[in-house]
């Protein structure tokens, strides 16, 4: 066995971004949506609803995403304790997402140029995507009493990326698959008139935040008349409202892809003409005298490289690369073997 120390220039690190479909079954677009009546009737239904690609009782059913409504003042749900006004599931949801996304209990959600005291959250199930959501792949259609709107993110048109405690954040605009659509009811940024953006895409935590103020507006200001209840100490059923807006038969389109960065370590093994021409295989050496069995192997040796082993400084074997076919080596040949390690 021959050993050769590698030089720093023999190592090259490369990263590639790989995108893939997100929903169960490799489907690029989710068009059917189901919830669980058991969950809706249970205590967790006050906080969020899981959405499936088929009936929740189906053996193939899997959670695709969850919907939730948060309100800064606790409106839209019943108080935990009637003696403590404002403390309710919607306030809990608002506080959880505020901490997760903004990292500051005194901060507010500002969509475009407008602050909002409530939101809907769509959290993609973690099993659906690999590393993050692929910006520019979003197409989400919502149906309201005044019509249907198609939303996407502005990652393909924004000049710079904004960051929060949850990573990258992009505004939701009117359009599809990263392409902006500007109408008389939206600004040049694709936002609702007077109401800011339609929400946020947070690709690094797989979350979409929707701005109710923009969506509940009239057609004249870019809204669709989507209904939201902000009644105090009363069940607003806002989780069900946004689910119905997503699953309406006239829309029923939720397209999204995942993204993963694959880092590869390329290692170049160079076998020069005078190297690796001899072998320690016992068949080359006489067992009794220790001499080379065949004289041709003295002046004109030939070997076949089949395996490359990578060792650390302690001579521990840490990786093995197998050749696709044996590589002939002698004094008249040089070889360059490229090894790729993905991680």
Protein Blocks (a to p, Z undefined) as FASTA:
>chain_A
ZZddddfklpccddddddddfbghhiabdcbdcddfklmmmmklmmpccddfbdfklmkb
ccfbdcddddfklpaiacfblklghiafklmmmmmmmmmmnopakbccdehjaccfbdcd
ddddfklpmkbccehiaccddddfkbccddddfklmpfbdcddfkopaddddedeehiac
ddfkbcfkopaehkapabdcdfknopacddfklmmmcfknopaoiacdfbehiaeklmmm
mmmmmmpmklopacdddddddddddddddddfkgokbcfbfklpcfklopafblklmmmg
cdddfbdcdddfkopafbdcddfbdcdddfkbccdddddddZZ
